[in-house]
Amino acid sequence: MEKGYNTKPKEYILSFLKNHKNKRFSVKEMYDSIIGEGYNINLATIYRNVNTLENEGVLLRHQGNDTNYCTYQYVENSDCLAHFHFECIKCGKVSHLGAKETNDFLRLIKNKLYFTVEPQNTYIRGLCNQCKGVFIGI
């Protein structure tokens, strides 16, 4: 995707999202957080920039069951579009399953259930180890 020009509001949004890579946010949540950091921006500007950033491939949009509610996550590279995402229902942290594991699972689903899954839109929700109180040292 072709990158557009940068404006101050776009830089505010990108900075906020880059600092919170492992979470998804609604436009309203972005607005509240950016305003809370002391930046002057309006809601309509965030909506415009979110659409632009999504078209540029910088944001991944997740459409909830309610078609009027979307959340967005910063995408560092296109690999994020090829794997599953795990979202903690308590803290909101998003973790990623590797592409190989995702492909193995997709193949299983396709061969057993004859169902094609879009990994970029797939969020598996549950509790992360930290929120469960389990700490695993790697």
VOPA-508657 format. One record per residue (C-alpha): residue in one letter; x negated, y negated, z; chain; residue number from 0. Coordinates in pm, whole numbers. Layout:
N
r resn: a X: X Y: Y Z: Z chain: A resi: NUM .
...
This chain:
138
r resn: m X: 0 Y: 0 Z: 0 chain: A resi: 0 .
r resn: e X: -117 Y: -350 Z: -71 chain: A resi: 1 .
r resn: k X: -197 Y: -562 Z: 232 chain: A resi: 2 .
r resn: g X: -30 Y: -902 Z: 255 chain: A resi: 3 .
r resn: y X: -174 Y: -1221 Z: 392 chain: A resi: 4 .
r resn: n X: -215 Y: -1274 Z: 767 chain: A resi: 5 .
r resn: t X: -34 Y: -1535 Z: 971 chain: A resi: 6 .
r resn: k X: -62 Y: -1614 Z: 1341 chain: A resi: 7 .
r resn: p X: 265 Y: -1435 Z: 1426 chain: A resi: 8 .
r resn: k X: 153 Y: -1130 Z: 1227 chain: A resi: 9 .
r resn: e X: -177 Y: -1133 Z: 1417 chain: A resi: 10 .
r resn: y X: 10 Y: -1149 Z: 1751 chain: A resi: 11 .
r resn: i X: 223 Y: -849 Z: 1654 chain: A resi: 12 .
r resn: l X: -74 Y: -648 Z: 1527 chain: A resi: 13 .
r resn: s X: -280 Y: -728 Z: 1834 chain: A resi: 14 .
r resn: f X: 0 Y: -618 Z: 2064 chain: A resi: 15 .
r resn: l X: 59 Y: -293 Z: 1874 chain: A resi: 16 .
r resn: k X: -312 Y: -211 Z: 1846 chain: A resi: 17 .
r resn: n X: -343 Y: -254 Z: 2223 chain: A resi: 18 .
r resn: h X: -55 Y: -7 Z: 2270 chain: A resi: 19 .
r resn: k X: -132 Y: 250 Z: 1998 chain: A resi: 20 .
r resn: n X: 13 Y: 542 Z: 2189 chain: A resi: 21 .
r resn: k X: 362 Y: 400 Z: 2235 chain: A resi: 22 .
r resn: r X: 661 Y: 309 Z: 2022 chain: A resi: 23 .
r resn: f X: 848 Y: -18 Z: 2061 chain: A resi: 24 .
r resn: s X: 1172 Y: -170 Z: 1942 chain: A resi: 25 .
r resn: v X: 1154 Y: -519 Z: 1792 chain: A resi: 26 .
r resn: k X: 1315 Y: -658 Z: 2110 chain: A resi: 27 .
r resn: e X: 1053 Y: -486 Z: 2329 chain: A resi: 28 .
r resn: m X: 774 Y: -631 Z: 2110 chain: A resi: 29 .
r resn: y X: 933 Y: -975 Z: 2133 chain: A resi: 30 .
r resn: d X: 966 Y: -961 Z: 2514 chain: A resi: 31 .
r resn: s X: 607 Y: -841 Z: 2554 chain: A resi: 32 .
r resn: i X: 453 Y: -1092 Z: 2312 chain: A resi: 33 .
r resn: i X: 649 Y: -1381 Z: 2467 chain: A resi: 34 .
r resn: g X: 542 Y: -1251 Z: 2809 chain: A resi: 35 .
r resn: e X: 179 Y: -1280 Z: 2698 chain: A resi: 36 .
r resn: g X: 238 Y: -1650 Z: 2634 chain: A resi: 37 .
r resn: y X: 263 Y: -1652 Z: 2254 chain: A resi: 38 .
r resn: n X: 520 Y: -1863 Z: 2073 chain: A resi: 39 .
r resn: i X: 712 Y: -1643 Z: 1831 chain: A resi: 40 .
r resn: n X: 1079 Y: -1587 Z: 1749 chain: A resi: 41 .
r resn: l X: 1272 Y: -1266 Z: 1704 chain: A resi: 42 .
r resn: a X: 1345 Y: -1321 Z: 1333 chain: A resi: 43 .
r resn: t X: 972 Y: -1360 Z: 1266 chain: A resi: 44 .
r resn: i X: 902 Y: -1027 Z: 1433 chain: A resi: 45 .
r resn: y X: 1172 Y: -855 Z: 1226 chain: A resi: 46 .
r resn: r X: 1024 Y: -1001 Z: 904 chain: A resi: 47 .
r resn: n X: 669 Y: -903 Z: 996 chain: A resi: 48 .
r resn: v X: 766 Y: -553 Z: 1111 chain: A resi: 49 .
r resn: n X: 923 Y: -489 Z: 768 chain: A resi: 50 .
r resn: t X: 610 Y: -619 Z: 596 chain: A resi: 51 .
r resn: l X: 378 Y: -412 Z: 817 chain: A resi: 52 .
r resn: e X: 585 Y: -101 Z: 756 chain: A resi: 53 .
r resn: n X: 566 Y: -156 Z: 379 chain: A resi: 54 .
r resn: e X: 190 Y: -203 Z: 411 chain: A resi: 55 .
r resn: g X: 164 Y: 134 Z: 585 chain: A resi: 56 .
r resn: v X: 49 Y: -16 Z: 916 chain: A resi: 57 .
r resn: l X: 361 Y: 77 Z: 1114 chain: A resi: 58 .
r resn: l X: 548 Y: 402 Z: 1143 chain: A resi: 59 .
r resn: r X: 922 Y: 352 Z: 1186 chain: A resi: 60 .
r resn: h X: 1127 Y: 599 Z: 1386 chain: A resi: 61 .
r resn: q X: 1501 Y: 587 Z: 1326 chain: A resi: 62 .
r resn: g X: 1693 Y: 700 Z: 1631 chain: A resi: 63 .
r resn: n X: 2021 Y: 887 Z: 1624 chain: A resi: 64 .
r resn: d X: 2188 Y: 547 Z: 1640 chain: A resi: 65 .
r resn: t X: 2111 Y: 418 Z: 1290 chain: A resi: 66 .
r resn: n X: 2091 Y: 60 Z: 1418 chain: A resi: 67 .
r resn: y X: 1804 Y: 138 Z: 1657 chain: A resi: 68 .
r resn: c X: 1447 Y: 176 Z: 1535 chain: A resi: 69 .
r resn: t X: 1115 Y: 190 Z: 1712 chain: A resi: 70 .
r resn: y X: 775 Y: 127 Z: 1561 chain: A resi: 71 .
r resn: q X: 426 Y: 254 Z: 1626 chain: A resi: 72 .
r resn: y X: 92 Y: 128 Z: 1499 chain: A resi: 73 .
r resn: v X: -71 Y: 367 Z: 1251 chain: A resi: 74 .
r resn: e X: -449 Y: 358 Z: 1223 chain: A resi: 75 .
r resn: n X: -464 Y: 583 Z: 918 chain: A resi: 76 .
r resn: s X: -239 Y: 781 Z: 689 chain: A resi: 77 .
r resn: d X: -312 Y: 1104 Z: 884 chain: A resi: 78 .
r resn: c X: -47 Y: 991 Z: 1131 chain: A resi: 79 .
r resn: l X: 214 Y: 1056 Z: 864 chain: A resi: 80 .
r resn: a X: 117 Y: 1424 Z: 832 chain: A resi: 81 .
r resn: h X: 164 Y: 1558 Z: 1183 chain: A resi: 82 .
r resn: f X: 410 Y: 1588 Z: 1470 chain: A resi: 83 .
r resn: h X: 432 Y: 1341 Z: 1755 chain: A resi: 84 .
r resn: f X: 502 Y: 1419 Z: 2119 chain: A resi: 85 .
r resn: e X: 665 Y: 1146 Z: 2325 chain: A resi: 86 .
r resn: c X: 679 Y: 1141 Z: 2705 chain: A resi: 87 .
r resn: i X: 1031 Y: 1059 Z: 2821 chain: A resi: 88 .
r resn: k X: 896 Y: 900 Z: 3138 chain: A resi: 89 .
r resn: c X: 600 Y: 681 Z: 3038 chain: A resi: 90 .
r resn: g X: 658 Y: 659 Z: 2660 chain: A resi: 91 .
r resn: k X: 308 Y: 780 Z: 2566 chain: A resi: 92 .
r resn: v X: 288 Y: 930 Z: 2218 chain: A resi: 93 .
r resn: s X: 42 Y: 1214 Z: 2150 chain: A resi: 94 .
r resn: h X: -35 Y: 1376 Z: 1816 chain: A resi: 95 .
r resn: l X: -52 Y: 1739 Z: 1710 chain: A resi: 96 .
r resn: g X: -335 Y: 1811 Z: 1467 chain: A resi: 97 .
r resn: a X: -264 Y: 1844 Z: 1096 chain: A resi: 98 .
r resn: k X: -363 Y: 2213 Z: 1084 chain: A resi: 99 .
r resn: e X: -131 Y: 2306 Z: 1369 chain: A resi: 100 .
r resn: t X: 147 Y: 2096 Z: 1220 chain: A resi: 101 .
r resn: n X: 103 Y: 2262 Z: 880 chain: A resi: 102 .
r resn: d X: 107 Y: 2609 Z: 1038 chain: A resi: 103 .
r resn: f X: 432 Y: 2523 Z: 1217 chain: A resi: 104 .
r resn: l X: 587 Y: 2368 Z: 904 chain: A resi: 105 .
r resn: r X: 503 Y: 2680 Z: 704 chain: A resi: 106 .
r resn: l X: 666 Y: 2898 Z: 971 chain: A resi: 107 .
r resn: i X: 983 Y: 2685 Z: 974 chain: A resi: 108 .
r resn: k X: 1002 Y: 2681 Z: 595 chain: A resi: 109 .
r resn: n X: 946 Y: 3059 Z: 560 chain: A resi: 110 .
r resn: k X: 1172 Y: 3167 Z: 849 chain: A resi: 111 .
r resn: l X: 1448 Y: 2907 Z: 848 chain: A resi: 112 .
r resn: y X: 1420 Y: 2773 Z: 490 chain: A resi: 113 .
r resn: f X: 1413 Y: 2424 Z: 634 chain: A resi: 114 .
r resn: t X: 1180 Y: 2139 Z: 535 chain: A resi: 115 .
r resn: v X: 1074 Y: 1903 Z: 813 chain: A resi: 116 .
r resn: e X: 937 Y: 1549 Z: 770 chain: A resi: 117 .
r resn: p X: 651 Y: 1540 Z: 1023 chain: A resi: 118 .
r resn: q X: 615 Y: 1161 Z: 1020 chain: A resi: 119 .
r resn: n X: 968 Y: 1133 Z: 1159 chain: A resi: 120 .
r resn: t X: 941 Y: 1418 Z: 1405 chain: A resi: 121 .
r resn: y X: 906 Y: 1335 Z: 1772 chain: A resi: 122 .
r resn: i X: 920 Y: 1614 Z: 2026 chain: A resi: 123 .
r resn: r X: 1025 Y: 1468 Z: 2359 chain: A resi: 124 .
r resn: g X: 928 Y: 1594 Z: 2703 chain: A resi: 125 .
r resn: l X: 697 Y: 1512 Z: 2993 chain: A resi: 126 .
r resn: c X: 324 Y: 1454 Z: 2954 chain: A resi: 127 .
r resn: n X: 88 Y: 1622 Z: 3201 chain: A resi: 128 .
r resn: q X: 23 Y: 1298 Z: 3387 chain: A resi: 129 .
r resn: c X: 393 Y: 1234 Z: 3446 chain: A resi: 130 .
r resn: k X: 443 Y: 1596 Z: 3553 chain: A resi: 131 .
r resn: g X: 161 Y: 1542 Z: 3803 chain: A resi: 132 .
r resn: v X: -72 Y: 1785 Z: 3626 chain: A resi: 133 .
r resn: f X: -418 Y: 1662 Z: 3543 chain: A resi: 134 .
r resn: i X: -627 Y: 1876 Z: 3310 chain: A resi: 135 .
r resn: g X: -996 Y: 1800 Z: 3277 chain: A resi: 136 .
r resn: i X: -1131 Y: 1857 Z: 2929 chain: A resi: 137 .
